[in-house]
Amino acid sequence: IDLQNWQYKSNQIKLRLKSTLDCLKQQHYYMIDNQLAKLLDISTEQKFKYISNIVRLIHKYIYDNQLQSRINKNVIEPNQTLSDILLPLNQNDTSYTYQNLIKYIKHLIKSI
């Protein structure tokens, strides 16, 4: 709406909406590194629409191999194969948890 002339400018609004919708239509897919694919026993060619799908598979691996701490269920005690692919803990974190797990595996996830 042009407030000076009290006219509706439909073309500018349509163009803005169209450009916004075009950005939303572009979908990103994610692929995982060979090390992580071997750990999860899936193909390296598999594409994931969301990172959460990859994290869900890692959570399943942790559950299946009983890597959860018995004292604190939020803490992960990685076995040798999992610790080989995880980045080392930084100074702020004392242990691997479900909340900080993505920070230590993001180097194995690639956007395509």
DRENTORKOL-3810 file (N, C-alpha, C; in nm, 4 decimals):
REM DRENTORKOL-3810
@n.u->0.0856; n.v->-0.1181; n.w->0.0000; ca.u->0.0000; ca.v->0.0000; ca.w->0.0000; c.u->0.0894; c.v->0.1233; c.w->0.0000
@n.u->0.0616; n.v->0.2112; n.w->-0.0912; ca.u->0.1307; ca.v->0.3396; ca.w->-0.0966; c.u->0.0493; c.v->0.4375; c.w->-0.0128
@n.u->0.1028; n.v->0.4794; n.w->0.1007; ca.u->0.0272; ca.v->0.5635; ca.w->0.1926; c.u->0.0109; c.v->0.7067; c.w->0.1429
@n.u->0.0994; n.v->0.7511; n.w->0.0572; ca.u->0.0866; ca.v->0.8875; ca.w->0.0063; c.u->-0.0307; c.v->0.9001; c.w->-0.0901
@n.u->-0.0479; n.v->0.8021; n.w->-0.1755; ca.u->-0.1563; ca.v->0.8060; ca.w->-0.2744; c.u->-0.2722; c.v->0.7141; c.w->-0.2385
@n.u->-0.2583; n.v->0.6371; n.w->-0.1343; ca.u->-0.3589; ca.v->0.5399; ca.w->-0.0925; c.u->-0.3904; c.v->0.4406; c.w->-0.2040
@n.u->-0.2826; n.v->0.3863; n.w->-0.2609; ca.u->-0.2987; ca.v->0.2877; ca.w->-0.3677; c.u->-0.2285; c.v->0.1585; c.w->-0.3276
@n.u->-0.2846; n.v->0.0518; n.w->-0.3733; ca.u->-0.2317; ca.v->-0.0813; ca.w->-0.3460; c.u->-0.1326; c.v->-0.1189; c.w->-0.4554
@n.u->-0.0108; n.v->-0.1560; n.w->-0.4183; ca.u->0.0909; ca.v->-0.1950; ca.w->-0.5154; c.u->0.1042; c.v->-0.3476; c.w->-0.5131
@n.u->0.0272; n.v->-0.4125; n.w->-0.5930; ca.u->0.0228; ca.v->-0.5587; ca.w->-0.5896; c.u->0.1486; c.v->-0.6216; c.w->-0.6499
@n.u->0.2082; n.v->-0.5620; n.w->-0.7501; ca.u->0.3235; ca.v->-0.6216; ca.w->-0.8168; c.u->0.4417; c.v->-0.6377; c.w->-0.7226
@n.u->0.4694; n.v->-0.5385; n.w->-0.6414; ca.u->0.5831; ca.v->-0.5474; ca.w->-0.5504; c.u->0.5618; c.v->-0.6557; c.w->-0.4449
@n.u->0.4420; n.v->-0.6668; n.w->-0.3976; ca.u->0.4120; ca.v->-0.7690; ca.w->-0.2971; c.u->0.4230; c.v->-0.9079; c.w->-0.3583
@n.u->0.3720; n.v->-0.9262; n.w->-0.4790; ca.u->0.3800; ca.v->-1.0557; ca.w->-0.5450; c.u->0.5249; c.v->-1.0955; c.w->-0.5706
@n.u->0.6074; n.v->-1.0004; n.w->-0.6107; ca.u->0.7478; ca.v->-1.0306; ca.w->-0.6363; c.u->0.8204; c.v->-1.0711; c.w->-0.5076
@n.u->0.7913; n.v->-1.0033; n.w->-0.3994; ca.u->0.8534; ca.v->-1.0377; ca.w->-0.2714; c.u->0.8099; c.v->-1.1766; c.w->-0.2255
@n.u->0.6827; n.v->-1.2036; n.w->-0.2378; ca.u->0.6330; ca.v->-1.3344; ca.w->-0.1974; c.u->0.6912; c.v->-1.4452; c.w->-0.2834
@n.u->0.7030; n.v->-1.4192; n.w->-0.4122; ca.u->0.7570; ca.v->-1.5191; ca.w->-0.5027; c.u->0.9032; c.v->-1.5487; c.w->-0.4699
@n.u->0.9816; n.v->-1.4466; n.w->-0.4438; ca.u->1.1223; ca.v->-1.4697; ca.w->-0.4110; c.u->1.1365; c.v->-1.5427; c.w->-0.2779
@n.u->1.0501; n.v->-1.5135; n.w->-0.1834; ca.u->1.0531; ca.v->-1.5823; ca.w->-0.0544; c.u->1.0154; c.v->-1.7291; c.w->-0.0718
@n.u->0.9139; n.v->-1.7557; n.w->-0.1511; ca.u->0.8719; ca.v->-1.8940; ca.w->-0.1742; c.u->0.9773; c.v->-1.9720; c.w->-0.2511
@n.u->1.0469; n.v->-1.9084; n.w->-0.3440; ca.u->1.1527; ca.v->-1.9765; ca.w->-0.4177; c.u->1.2654; c.v->-2.0201; c.w->-0.3248
@n.u->1.2967; n.v->-1.9369; n.w->-0.2274; ca.u->1.3998; ca.v->-1.9733; ca.w->-0.1299; c.u->1.3558; c.v->-2.0930; c.w->-0.0468
@n.u->1.2291; n.v->-2.0978; n.w->-0.0118; ca.u->1.1788; ca.v->-2.2080; ca.w->0.0688; c.u->1.1712; c.v->-2.3378; c.w->-0.0095
@n.u->1.1525; n.v->-2.3297; n.w->-0.1401; ca.u->1.1402; ca.v->-2.4496; ca.w->-0.2222; c.u->1.2728; c.v->-2.5211; c.w->-0.2404
@n.u->1.3846; n.v->-2.4487; n.w->-0.2301; ca.u->1.5148; ca.v->-2.5119; ca.w->-0.2460; c.u->1.5403; c.v->-2.6029; c.w->-0.1276
@n.u->1.5469; n.v->-2.7310; n.w->-0.1539; ca.u->1.5647; ca.v->-2.8268; ca.w->-0.0464; c.u->1.7105; c.v->-2.8680; c.w->-0.0384
@n.u->1.7579; n.v->-2.8795; n.w->0.0824; ca.u->1.8936; ca.v->-2.9248; ca.w->0.1061; c.u->1.8878; c.v->-3.0691; c.w->0.1531
@n.u->1.9808; n.v->-3.1458; n.w->0.1055; ca.u->1.9935; ca.v->-3.2831; ca.w->0.1505; c.u->2.1300; c.v->-3.3002; c.w->0.2143
@n.u->2.1413; n.v->-3.4008; n.w->0.2967; ca.u->2.2643; ca.v->-3.4243; ca.w->0.3698; c.u->2.3137; c.v->-3.5649; c.w->0.3413
@n.u->2.4447; n.v->-3.5772; n.w->0.3335; ca.u->2.5090; ca.v->-3.7072; ca.w->0.3177; c.u->2.6114; c.v->-3.7215; c.w->0.4294
@n.u->2.6445; n.v->-3.8457; n.w->0.4604; ca.u->2.7376; ca.v->-3.8695; ca.w->0.5694; c.u->2.8694; c.v->-3.9243; c.w->0.5172
@n.u->2.9712; n.v->-3.9081; n.w->0.5972; ca.u->3.1068; ca.v->-3.9518; ca.w->0.5646; c.u->3.1161; c.v->-4.1048; c.w->0.5700
@n.u->3.2206; n.v->-4.1597; n.w->0.5089; ca.u->3.2398; ca.v->-4.3050; ca.w->0.5060; c.u->3.2506; c.v->-4.3647; c.w->0.6458
@n.u->3.3204; n.v->-4.2945; n.w->0.7366; ca.u->3.3387; ca.v->-4.3467; ca.w->0.8720; c.u->3.2057; c.v->-4.3618; c.w->0.9446
@n.u->3.1233; n.v->-4.2596; n.w->0.9338; ca.u->2.9932; ca.v->-4.2640; ca.w->1.0011; c.u->2.9009; c.v->-4.3665; c.w->0.9354
@n.u->2.9068; n.v->-4.3779; n.w->0.8035; ca.u->2.8249; ca.v->-4.4775; ca.w->0.7336; c.u->2.8637; c.v->-4.6192; c.w->0.7753
@n.u->2.9932; n.v->-4.6419; n.w->0.7912; ca.u->3.0396; ca.v->-4.7737; ca.w->0.8347; c.u->2.9936; c.v->-4.8026; c.w->0.9777
@n.u->2.9994; n.v->-4.7012; n.w->1.0638; ca.u->2.9561; ca.v->-4.7174; ca.w->1.2024; c.u->2.8068; c.v->-4.7498; c.w->1.2103
@n.u->2.7264; n.v->-4.6799; n.w->1.1306; ca.u->2.5815; ca.v->-4.6978; ca.w->1.1333; c.u->2.5337; c.v->-4.8105; c.w->1.0429
@n.u->2.6259; n.v->-4.8671; n.w->0.9659; ca.u->2.5967; ca.v->-4.9772; ca.w->0.8738; c.u->2.4909; c.v->-4.9382; c.w->0.7701
@n.u->2.5143; n.v->-4.8227; n.w->0.7066; ca.u->2.4274; ca.v->-4.7771; ca.w->0.5983; c.u->2.5147; c.v->-4.7356; c.w->0.4802
@n.u->2.4515; n.v->-4.7144; n.w->0.3678; ca.u->2.5226; ca.v->-4.6777; ca.w->0.2459; c.u->2.5676; c.v->-4.5317; c.w->0.2512
@n.u->2.6831; n.v->-4.5046; n.w->0.1913; ca.u->2.7317; ca.v->-4.3659; ca.w->0.1843; c.u->2.6547; c.v->-4.2853; c.w->0.0811
@n.u->2.5810; n.v->-4.3530; n.w->-0.0060; ca.u->2.5030; ca.v->-4.2848; ca.w->-0.1093; c.u->2.3666; c.v->-4.2386; c.w->-0.0590
@n.u->2.3284; n.v->-4.2808; n.w->0.0582; ca.u->2.1963; ca.v->-4.2456; ca.w->0.1116; c.u->2.1907; c.v->-4.0966; c.w->0.1435
@n.u->2.0806; n.v->-4.0326; n.w->0.1008; ca.u->2.0602; ca.v->-3.8903; ca.w->0.1262; c.u->1.9574; c.v->-3.8736; c.w->0.2372
@n.u->1.9822; n.v->-3.7754; n.w->0.3216; ca.u->1.8918; ca.v->-3.7456; ca.w->0.4319; c.u->1.8360; c.v->-3.6058; c.w->0.4122
@n.u->1.7080; n.v->-3.5919; n.w->0.4349; ca.u->1.6451; ca.v->-3.4610; ca.w->0.4200; c.u->1.6726; c.v->-3.3729; c.w->0.5411
@n.u->1.6821; n.v->-3.4339; n.w->0.6580; ca.u->1.7039; ca.v->-3.3592; ca.w->0.7819; c.u->1.8217; c.v->-3.4178; c.w->0.8581
@n.u->1.8935; n.v->-3.3321; n.w->0.9276; ca.u->2.0041; ca.v->-3.3775; ca.w->1.0114; c.u->1.9501; c.v->-3.4619; c.w->1.1267
@n.u->1.8303; n.v->-3.4329; n.w->1.1697; ca.u->1.7712; ca.v->-3.5085; ca.w->1.2803; c.u->1.7569; c.v->-3.6572; c.w->1.2459
@n.u->1.7409; n.v->-3.6901; n.w->1.1188; ca.u->1.7336; ca.v->-3.8312; ca.w->1.0793; c.u->1.8676; c.v->-3.9012; c.w->1.1032
@n.u->1.9766; n.v->-3.8298; n.w->1.0787; ca.u->2.1098; ca.v->-3.8855; ca.w->1.1030; c.u->2.1331; c.v->-3.9008; c.w->1.2527
@n.u->2.0956; n.v->-3.7999; n.w->1.3283; ca.u->2.1137; ca.v->-3.8032; ca.w->1.4738; c.u->2.0314; c.v->-3.9168; c.w->1.5339
@n.u->1.9138; n.v->-3.9404; n.w->1.4803; ca.u->1.8291; ca.v->-4.0501; ca.w->1.5288; c.u->1.8987; c.v->-4.1851; c.w->1.5100
@n.u->1.9680; n.v->-4.2025; n.w->1.3980; ca.u->2.0421; ca.v->-4.3270; ca.w->1.3752; c.u->2.1579; c.v->-4.3412; c.w->1.4731
@n.u->2.2226; n.v->-4.2308; n.w->1.5056; ca.u->2.3321; ca.v->-4.2350; ca.w->1.6030; c.u->2.2776; c.v->-4.2679; c.w->1.7419
@n.u->2.1626; n.v->-4.2116; n.w->1.7759; ca.u->2.1000; ca.v->-4.2432; ca.w->1.9044; c.u->2.0649; c.v->-4.3918; c.w->1.9110
@n.u->2.0189; n.v->-4.4454; n.w->1.8005; ca.u->1.9867; ca.v->-4.5885; ca.w->1.7959; c.u->2.1130; c.v->-4.6725; c.w->1.8160
@n.u->2.2235; n.v->-4.6301; n.w->1.7544; ca.u->2.3511; ca.v->-4.7001; ca.w->1.7728; c.u->2.3923; c.v->-4.6964; c.w->1.9204
@n.u->2.3778; n.v->-4.5818; n.w->1.9835; ca.u->2.4137; ca.v->-4.5673; ca.w->2.1251; c.u->2.3253; c.v->-4.6580; c.w->2.2113
@n.u->2.1978; n.v->-4.6622; n.w->2.1805; ca.u->2.1053; ca.v->-4.7460; ca.w->2.2562; c.u->2.1351; c.v->-4.8946; c.w->2.2352
@n.u->2.1567; n.v->-4.9354; n.w->2.1095; ca.u->2.1817; ca.v->-5.0765; ca.w->2.0791; c.u->2.3109; c.v->-5.1278; c.w->2.1429
@n.u->2.4116; n.v->-5.0413; n.w->2.1523; ca.u->2.5403; ca.v->-5.0811; ca.w->2.2087; c.u->2.5542; c.v->-5.0457; c.w->2.3566
@n.u->2.4467; n.v->-4.9991; n.w->2.4168; ca.u->2.4405; ca.v->-4.9657; ca.w->2.5597; c.u->2.5540; c.v->-4.8725; c.w->2.6013
@n.u->2.5629; n.v->-4.7609; n.w->2.5308; ca.u->2.6678; ca.v->-4.6626; ca.w->2.5581; c.u->2.6197; c.v->-4.5488; c.w->2.6475
@n.u->2.5007; n.v->-4.5597; n.w->2.6970; ca.u->2.4458; ca.v->-4.4600; ca.w->2.7874; c.u->2.4998; c.v->-4.4858; c.w->2.9279
@n.u->2.5310; n.v->-4.3798; n.w->2.9993; ca.u->2.5778; ca.v->-4.3946; ca.w->3.1366; c.u->2.4651; c.v->-4.4501; c.w->3.2234
@n.u->2.4988; n.v->-4.5388; n.w->3.3136; ca.u->2.3971; ca.v->-4.5958; ca.w->3.4022; c.u->2.3570; c.v->-4.4975; c.w->3.5113
@n.u->2.4461; n.v->-4.4070; n.w->3.5445; ca.u->2.4184; ca.v->-4.3093; ca.w->3.6505; c.u->2.3373; c.v->-4.1925; c.w->3.5964
@n.u->2.3857; n.v->-4.1341; n.w->3.4873; ca.u->2.3187; ca.v->-4.0204; ca.w->3.4252; c.u->2.2826; c.v->-4.0598; c.w->3.2820
@n.u->2.1567; n.v->-4.0784; n.w->3.2549; ca.u->2.1114; ca.v->-4.1271; ca.w->3.1235; c.u->2.1373; c.v->-4.0274; c.w->3.0107
@n.u->2.1715; n.v->-3.9054; n.w->3.0444; ca.u->2.1992; ca.v->-3.8042; ca.w->2.9435; c.u->2.3428; c.v->-3.8137; c.w->2.8917
@n.u->2.4302; n.v->-3.8762; n.w->2.9670; ca.u->2.5725; ca.v->-3.8850; ca.w->2.9330; c.u->2.5971; c.v->-4.0079; c.w->2.8462
@n.u->2.6815; n.v->-3.9898; n.w->2.7457; ca.u->2.7173; ca.v->-4.0989; ca.w->2.6543; c.u->2.8612; c.v->-4.1405; c.w->2.6842
@n.u->2.8822; n.v->-4.2693; n.w->2.7004; ca.u->3.0164; ca.v->-4.3239; ca.w->2.7209; c.u->3.0548; c.v->-4.3972; c.w->2.5927
@n.u->3.1239; n.v->-4.3295; n.w->2.5010; ca.u->3.1504; ca.v->-4.3884; ca.w->2.3686; c.u->3.2459; c.v->-4.5073; c.w->2.3760
@n.u->3.2186; n.v->-4.6058; n.w->2.2904; ca.u->3.3115; ca.v->-4.7170; ca.w->2.2765; c.u->3.4246; c.v->-4.6728; c.w->2.1831
@n.u->3.5158; n.v->-4.7626; n.w->2.1534; ca.u->3.6337; ca.v->-4.7251; ca.w->2.0741; c.u->3.5958; c.v->-4.6809; c.w->1.9330
@n.u->3.5029; n.v->-4.7488; n.w->1.8684; ca.u->3.4666; ca.v->-4.7127; ca.w->1.7311; c.u->3.3961; c.v->-4.5768; c.w->1.7251
@n.u->3.3124; n.v->-4.5485; n.w->1.8218; ca.u->3.2450; ca.v->-4.4186; ca.w->1.8248; c.u->3.3423; c.v->-4.3073; c.w->1.8614
@n.u->3.4298; n.v->-4.3315; n.w->1.9559; ca.u->3.5248; ca.v->-4.2271; ca.w->1.9959; c.u->3.6256; c.v->-4.1967; c.w->1.8854
@n.u->3.6486; n.v->-4.2922; n.w->1.7943; ca.u->3.7396; ca.v->-4.2671; ca.w->1.6819; c.u->3.6845; c.v->-4.1619; c.w->1.5859
@n.u->3.5531; n.v->-4.1555; n.w->1.5718; ca.u->3.4961; ca.v->-4.0592; ca.w->1.4759; c.u->3.4528; c.v->-3.9280; c.w->1.5397
@n.u->3.4350; n.v->-3.9268; n.w->1.6723; ca.u->3.3951; ca.v->-3.8036; ca.w->1.7398; c.u->3.5143; c.v->-3.7101; c.w->1.7550
@n.u->3.4876; n.v->-3.5805; n.w->1.7460; ca.u->3.5919; ca.v->-3.4821; ca.w->1.7746; c.u->3.6230; c.v->-3.4854; c.w->1.9236
@n.u->3.7449; n.v->-3.4490; n.w->1.9633; ca.u->3.7761; ca.v->-3.4451; ca.w->2.1071; c.u->3.6903; c.v->-3.3415; c.w->2.1799
@n.u->3.6653; n.v->-3.3661; n.w->2.3062; ca.u->3.5865; ca.v->-3.2729; ca.w->2.3867; c.u->3.6590; c.v->-3.1397; c.w->2.3999
@n.u->3.5823; n.v->-3.0319; n.w->2.3937; ca.u->3.6443; ca.v->-2.9015; ca.w->2.4159; c.u->3.6454; c.v->-2.8689; c.w->2.5644
@n.u->3.6984; n.v->-2.7543; n.w->2.5997; ca.u->3.7173; ca.v->-2.7201; ca.w->2.7411; c.u->3.5858; c.v->-2.7012; c.w->2.8166
@n.u->3.4802; n.v->-2.6597; n.w->2.7463; ca.u->3.3525; ca.v->-2.6309; ca.w->2.8133; c.u->3.2737; c.v->-2.7559; c.w->2.8493
@n.u->3.2967; n.v->-2.8653; n.w->2.7793; ca.u->3.2203; ca.v->-2.9877; ca.w->2.8013; c.u->3.3033; c.v->-3.0883; c.w->2.8810
@n.u->3.2381; n.v->-3.1534; n.w->2.9747; ca.u->3.3074; ca.v->-3.2537; ca.w->3.0551; c.u->3.2873; c.v->-3.3950; c.w->3.0008
@n.u->3.1790; n.v->-3.4146; n.w->2.9242; ca.u->3.1521; ca.v->-3.5461; ca.w->2.8663; c.u->3.0610; c.v->-3.5297; c.w->2.7454
@n.u->3.0491; n.v->-3.6374; n.w->2.6683; ca.u->2.9574; ca.v->-3.6373; ca.w->2.5544; c.u->2.8160; c.v->-3.6576; c.w->2.6077
@n.u->2.7240; n.v->-3.5746; n.w->2.5591; ca.u->2.5841; ca.v->-3.5874; ca.w->2.5979; c.u->2.4984; c.v->-3.5873; c.w->2.4716
@n.u->2.3714; n.v->-3.6158; n.w->2.4897; ca.u->2.2808; ca.v->-3.6115; ca.w->2.3760; c.u->2.2670; c.v->-3.4697; c.w->2.3218
@n.u->2.2800; n.v->-3.3698; n.w->2.4083; ca.u->2.2659; ca.v->-3.2310; ca.w->2.3648; c.u->2.3863; c.v->-3.1823; c.w->2.2866
@n.u->2.5058; n.v->-3.2238; n.w->2.3222; ca.u->2.6240; ca.v->-3.1735; ca.w->2.2515; c.u->2.6771; c.v->-3.2703; c.w->2.1461
@n.u->2.6094; n.v->-3.3797; n.w->2.1246; ca.u->2.6561; ca.v->-3.4813; ca.w->2.0304; c.u->2.6703; c.v->-3.4281; c.w->1.8885
@n.u->2.5751; n.v->-3.3501; n.w->1.8428; ca.u->2.5784; ca.v->-3.2989; ca.w->1.7054; c.u->2.7013; c.v->-3.2113; c.w->1.6820
@n.u->2.7471; n.v->-3.1438; n.w->1.7850; ca.u->2.8644; ca.v->-3.0575; ca.w->1.7742; c.u->2.9895; c.v->-3.1397; c.w->1.7419
@n.u->2.9945; n.v->-3.2624; n.w->1.7897; ca.u->3.1123; ca.v->-3.3461; ca.w->1.7729; c.u->3.1051; c.v->-3.4394; c.w->1.6511
@n.u->2.9906; n.v->-3.4417; n.w->1.5834; ca.u->2.9817; ca.v->-3.5237; ca.w->1.4614; c.u->2.9533; c.v->-3.4412; c.w->1.3364
@n.u->2.9377; n.v->-3.3109; n.w->1.3512; ca.u->2.8997; ca.v->-3.2300; ca.w->1.2353; c.u->3.0051; c.v->-3.2296; c.w->1.1262
@n.u->3.1292; n.v->-3.2618; n.w->1.1585; ca.u->3.2338; ca.v->-3.2683; ca.w->1.0551; c.u->3.2145; c.v->-3.3876; c.w->0.9618
@n.u->3.1289; n.v->-3.4811; n.w->1.0000; ca.u->3.1020; ca.v->-3.5999; ca.w->0.9178; c.u->2.9763; c.v->-3.5858; c.w->0.8325
@n.u->2.9044; n.v->-3.4754; n.w->0.8467; ca.u->2.7794; ca.v->-3.4523; ca.w->0.7738; c.u->2.8020; c.v->-3.3415; c.w->0.6719
@n.u->2.7687; n.v->-3.3709; n.w->0.5478; ca.u->2.7888; ca.v->-3.2732; ca.w->0.4398; c.u->2.6560; c.v->-3.2353; c.w->0.3779
@n.u->2.6386; n.v->-3.1077; n.w->0.3526; ca.u->2.5182; ca.v->-3.0590; ca.w->0.2854; c.u->2.5399; c.v->-3.0647; c.w->0.1345
@n.u->2.4388; n.v->-3.1123; n.w->0.0636; ca.u->2.4499; ca.v->-3.1165; ca.w->-0.0838; c.u->2.3354; c.v->-3.0414; c.w->-0.1478
END
